[in-house]
């Protein structure tokens, strides 16, 4: 994974993160769980990171998430 950048999650990344989580776990309900966690008072945005792929993916498109 050359030139992959790790950065803080942004609101525009939510759909891509949801797709990655659903694919990773084989269950779209897990992606909903991630959304539910974001909505809690205990969510720490600074701990939610994404790996950003270089082109040919869309510039800045989230490739994965951790948080």
C-alpha positions as CSV (number, residue, x, y, z in Angstrom):
1,X,0.0,0.0,0.0
2,X,2.4,2.6,-1.2
3,X,1.6,6.3,-0.6
4,X,-1.4,5.5,1.6
5,X,-2.1,8.4,4.0
6,X,-3.7,8.0,7.4
7,X,-5.9,11.0,8.5
8,X,-8.8,11.8,10.7
9,X,-12.2,10.7,9.6
10,X,-14.3,13.4,8.0
11,X,-18.1,13.4,7.7
12,X,-17.8,12.8,3.9
13,X,-16.1,9.5,4.7
14,X,-19.0,7.9,6.4
15,X,-20.5,6.1,3.4
16,X,-17.1,4.7,2.3
17,X,-16.3,3.5,5.8
18,X,-19.8,1.9,6.1
19,X,-19.1,0.0,2.8
20,X,-15.7,-1.2,4.0
21,X,-17.1,-2.3,7.4
22,X,-20.1,-4.1,5.8
23,X,-17.8,-5.9,3.4
24,X,-15.3,-6.8,6.1
25,X,-17.9,-8.3,8.4
26,X,-20.3,-9.5,5.7
27,X,-23.2,-7.8,7.5
28,X,-24.5,-4.3,6.8
29,X,-25.9,-4.2,10.3
30,X,-22.3,-3.8,11.6
31,X,-22.0,-0.6,9.5
32,X,-25.1,0.7,11.2
33,X,-23.5,-0.1,14.6
34,X,-20.6,2.1,13.6
35,X,-23.0,4.9,12.8
36,X,-24.7,4.4,16.2
37,X,-21.4,4.6,18.0
38,X,-20.6,7.9,16.2
39,X,-23.9,9.3,17.6
40,X,-23.0,8.6,21.3
41,X,-21.5,11.0,23.8
42,X,-18.7,8.5,24.3
43,X,-17.5,8.7,20.6
44,X,-14.0,10.2,20.4
45,X,-13.6,11.6,16.9
46,X,-9.8,11.9,17.3
47,X,-9.6,8.1,17.5
48,X,-11.5,7.5,14.2
49,X,-9.0,7.4,11.4
50,X,-9.1,6.5,7.7
51,X,-6.5,5.2,5.2
52,X,-6.6,7.4,2.1
53,X,-5.6,5.8,-1.2
54,X,-3.7,7.6,-3.9
55,X,-5.1,7.8,-7.4
56,X,-6.5,5.9,-9.4
57,X,-9.1,5.9,-6.6
58,X,-10.8,9.3,-6.3
59,X,-8.3,11.6,-4.6
60,X,-8.9,11.5,-0.9
61,X,-11.4,8.6,-1.0
62,X,-11.4,6.6,2.2
63,X,-10.0,3.1,1.8
64,X,-10.7,1.9,5.3
65,X,-11.3,3.0,8.8
66,X,-10.3,2.4,12.4
67,X,-11.9,3.9,15.4
